[in-house]
Amino acid sequence: MSGLLFGLLRPASGLLDGLPDLRQIAELSARTVFSILGLMGLHAWLSLRFKAFIVPLLIGILGYVVAGLLGTGWYWQLLNPYAPGFLFMPRYKGEALVAHLGWFSGAELMSIAYLGLFTGLAFHTLKRKR
């Protein structure tokens, strides 16, 4: 988006010449949001579960490192809550790494399912603390 703004302010820069389709930018932005919903739920639950801030932070860092090390070729990577960001990202020619179910990919659907699961666990943890 900053490239679009800079290209509009300074047309001589040539940034608007190779601009992707705005529909593609909006779709990629929406897919990014859907792919991190599960992480939002997971870290909401972890934040309520542990008093120390460092524990959810450490789990998050290790989760991303493990997801990156396992790569997209691991068969069970779809079940890793940290993997959807890696799985839906388009490659150089725009092909997706996982199959799509309608508009959503399997990774995005799994992220939405994780949001429901971990949000439920967060509410359960919150209720139990009272």
C-alpha positions in Angstrom: 0.0 0.0 0.0 2.9 2.4 0.7 4.2 1.7 -2.9 0.7 2.6 -4.2 0.7 5.9 -2.2 4.2 6.8 -3.3 3.4 6.0 -6.9 0.3 8.3 -6.7 2.4 11.1 -5.2 5.3 10.7 -7.6 4.1 9.2 -10.9 7.6 9.6 -12.3 8.9 6.9 -10.0 7.3 4.2 -12.2 5.8 2.3 -9.3 2.3 2.3 -10.8 3.6 0.7 -14.0 4.0 -2.8 -12.5 1.2 -2.6 -9.9 -0.7 -5.8 -9.2 -4.4 -5.8 -9.6 -6.2 -4.1 -6.7 -8.5 -7.1 -6.4 -5.4 -9.4 -5.9 -4.0 -7.0 -3.2 -7.4 -7.0 -1.4 -7.7 -10.8 -1.6 -4.1 -11.3 -0.3 -4.9 -8.9 2.6 -8.1 -10.8 3.4 -6.3 -14.2 3.3 -3.6 -12.8 5.6 -6.2 -11.8 8.1 -8.0 -15.1 7.9 -4.7 -17.0 8.2 -3.8 -15.4 11.5 -7.2 -15.7 13.3 -6.2 -19.0 14.8 -3.0 -17.4 16.2 -5.0 -14.6 17.7 -7.2 -17.2 19.5 -4.2 -19.3 20.6 -2.3 -16.3 22.0 -5.4 -15.0 23.8 -5.7 -18.3 25.5 -1.9 -18.5 26.3 -2.0 -15.0 27.7 -4.8 -15.9 30.1 -3.2 -19.3 30.9 0.3 -18.0 31.9 1.0 -15.0 34.1 4.4 -14.3 32.6 4.5 -12.5 29.3 7.6 -14.4 28.2 5.9 -17.8 28.0 3.4 -16.9 25.2 6.1 -14.9 23.4 8.5 -17.9 23.6 5.8 -20.3 22.3 5.0 -18.0 19.5 8.6 -17.6 18.4 9.3 -21.3 18.6 6.0 -22.0 16.7 7.1 -19.9 13.8 10.6 -21.4 13.8 9.3 -24.9 13.8 6.7 -24.1 11.1 9.4 -22.6 8.9 11.8 -25.5 9.5 9.2 -28.2 8.7 8.4 -26.4 5.5 5.3 -26.9 3.4 6.2 -30.4 2.4 5.4 -32.0 5.8 2.1 -33.9 5.5 0.7 -32.7 8.8 1.7 -29.0 8.4 -2.0 -28.1 7.8 -2.6 -28.9 11.5 0.1 -26.6 12.8 -1.5 -23.3 14.0 1.6 -21.3 13.0 1.7 -22.7 9.4 -1.3 -21.0 7.6 0.8 -17.9 6.9 3.3 -20.1 5.1 0.8 -22.4 3.4 -1.4 -19.9 1.6 1.3 -17.5 0.4 1.4 -17.4 -3.4 4.5 -18.4 -5.1 6.1 -16.5 -7.9 3.4 -17.4 -10.5 0.5 -17.1 -8.1 -0.3 -20.8 -7.5 -1.4 -21.7 -4.0 0.4 -24.4 -1.9 -2.9 -25.9 -0.6 -6.1 -26.7 -2.3 -9.0 -24.3 -2.0 -12.5 -25.1 -0.7 -14.6 -22.4 -2.3 -12.9 -19.1 -1.7 -11.1 -20.3 1.5 -8.1 -22.6 1.4 -7.8 -25.4 3.8 -5.2 -23.5 5.8 -7.6 -20.6 6.3 -10.4 -22.9 7.3 -8.1 -24.6 9.8 -7.2 -21.2 11.2 -10.8 -20.2 11.6 -11.4 -23.6 13.4 -8.4 -22.9 15.7 -9.9 -19.5 16.5 -13.1 -21.2 17.7 -11.2 -23.8 19.7 -8.7 -21.5 21.4 -11.3 -18.8 22.0 -13.4 -21.4 23.7 -10.4 -22.5 25.8 -9.7 -18.8 26.7 -13.2 -18.3 27.9 -13.0 -21.5 29.9 -9.7 -20.4 31.5 -11.1 -17.0 32.2 -14.2 -18.5 33.9 -12.1 -20.9 35.9 -9.8 -18.1 37.2 -12.8 -16.3 38.8 
